[in-house]
């Protein structure tokens, strides 16, 4: 079941990645890109979380705060 789930997620990730990067590929290549990206991304994220620990939490907090600031500037501040 894990292999099927990896292929489904890989297909979705590959589709999104190829569209964002404006790359035209066939279905097999798209799925392969997505599966490989999921493996690489998962490994990188796991290493970052293991090595960085609390620092990764700080980065997440800063990114979250940046999103909130952007939302505030976009929707709240423009109404004034």
C-alpha positions in Angstrom: 0.0 0.0 0.0 2.9 2.4 0.7 4.2 2.1 -2.9 0.7 2.9 -4.3 0.5 5.9 -2.0 4.0 7.1 -3.0 3.0 6.8 -6.7 -0.2 8.8 -6.1 1.5 11.5 -4.1 4.4 11.5 -6.6 2.0 12.0 -9.5 0.4 14.9 -7.8 3.7 16.5 -6.7 5.2 15.9 -10.2 2.2 17.5 -11.8 2.4 20.6 -9.6 6.2 20.8 -10.0 6.1 20.5 -13.7 3.4 23.1 -14.0 5.1 25.6 -11.7 8.4 25.1 -13.6 6.6 25.3 -16.9 7.9 21.9 -18.1 6.0 19.8 -20.5 6.5 16.1 -19.8 4.7 12.8 -20.3 2.9 11.0 -17.5 5.7 8.6 -16.6 8.3 11.3 -16.4 5.9 13.5 -14.3 5.4 10.6 -11.9 9.1 9.8 -11.8 9.9 13.5 -11.0 7.3 13.6 -8.3 8.4 10.3 -6.6 12.1 11.3 -6.8 11.2 14.8 -5.4 9.2 13.2 -2.6 12.1 11.0 -1.6 14.7 13.8 -1.8 12.5 16.3 -0.1 11.6 13.8 2.6 15.2 13.0 3.3 16.2 16.7 3.3 13.4 17.6 5.7 14.2 14.7 8.0 17.9 15.7 8.1 17.0 19.4 8.7 14.6 18.5 11.5 17.1 16.2 13.1 20.1 18.5 12.8 18.4 21.8 13.4 15.9 20.9 16.1 14.8 24.1 17.7 16.3 26.2 15.0 13.9 24.6 12.5 11.1 25.6 14.8 12.4 29.2 14.8 12.5 29.1 11.0 8.9 27.8 10.9 7.9 30.5 13.4 9.5 33.2 11.3 7.9 31.9 8.1 4.5 31.8 9.8 4.9 35.3 11.1 5.8 36.5 7.6 2.7 35.0 6.2 0.6 36.7 8.9 2.2 40.0 8.2 1.6 39.6 4.4 -2.1 38.7 5.1 -2.4 41.7 7.4 -0.8 44.1 4.9 -2.9 42.7 2.0 -6.3 42.5 3.6 -6.4 44.7 6.8 -4.1 47.6 6.0 -5.6 48.2 2.5 -9.1 48.7 4.0 -8.0 51.8 6.0 
